[in-house]
């Protein structure tokens, strides 16, 4: 699904439709057409949009040491690591650039190799380079993809801007939810993804001295590592939230169709509640296995939020919207609880949506309840297996005891005959 870019301009203009560059997705490319509209300039308390030159000027005073830890790569190093950016090494391709799998020497153990993902930005994606370096280079959290380093130099081909990340072995959540995958994500795994993503967003919104609004939260920007931990990635559209005394940031509207909050699309007023709307959409994707907009489905099912309306609050009908690939293993009760959280996040009034820390608490409770229920379900079976094992061991012990007695009798008989 492509990214759109709305521009705020004074005066009345007719809506225009044009193809815009797609924000990078590590697993798939989209065929949806981007939309471009004009909206009126905003007044009252706001913060004007950053220019391209100043887009990365976040005030990370407490994290300057982390920025210094980033490795600055030479273009030749990354060419070697990716086999000269071979198509066989390509992990994904989008309007903002291509991502390649690569290998470099570990800085910790010189005898070991470190797998990396190298994003080679196109001209469209150059403005996101500073933002990603300043955001991911300054913060560190288990549920944010780690930025290893970057490259910013020119060669015979012109401007070269590359970002080097830790390699995420299990790809994106978007890919794992797609029909292409033979083994779908289990319900327990989907709950874990929801929890990990909530932790990452809570850290960005409330865990630092300043607030960061992700602005493009969607399954293709949630990656899974070798242990299936979910991490947020691709911070090219991230913005610093409003400072003290201000209610919002006024900015050009960018994001992905189907995930952006309606009030942000209509007014250009950006707050952390925009991310929370997007999080609610993703929760329903985890529940249903469907994308927010899918023109390949029947007309009445193309818009996810419209399609689910009759089913979300009816326990007898709720199973109709569950991803059919996990119906047998998914707890309807648990899924309905998660849908309840999603509904809170999707409140039409931004001020009535919960904070991300409150969302995290709700999802944590659902995750813990599901874990407890799973353990209780397994306990009787485990006990039964234990009893069977004990009986088997008892029978084996009796057999051994009988064999020993028989042997002893045999030895005794032989001794008697010998005398």
ABEGO torsion letter per residue (X at the ends): XBBBBBBBBBEBBBBBBBBBBBBBBAABBBABBBBBBBBBBBBEBBBBBBBAAAAABBBBAAAAAAAAABBBBBAAAAAAAAGGGBAAABABBBAAEBBBBBBBBBAABAABBBBBBBBBBBAAAAAAAAAAAAAAAABBBAABBBBAEBBBBBBAAEBBBBBBBBBBAAEBAAAAABAABABBBBAAAAAAAAAAAAAAAAAAAAABABBBBAGBBBAAABBBBAAGBBBBBGAAABBBBBBBGBABBBBBBBEBBGABBAAAAAAGBBBAAAAAAAAAAAAAAAAAGBBABBAABBAAAABAAAAAAAAAABAAAAAAABBAAAAAABBAAAAAAAAAAAAAAABABAAABBBAAAAAAAAAAAAAAAAAAAAAAAAAAAAAAAAAAAAAAAAAAAAAAAAAAAAAAAAAAAAAAAX
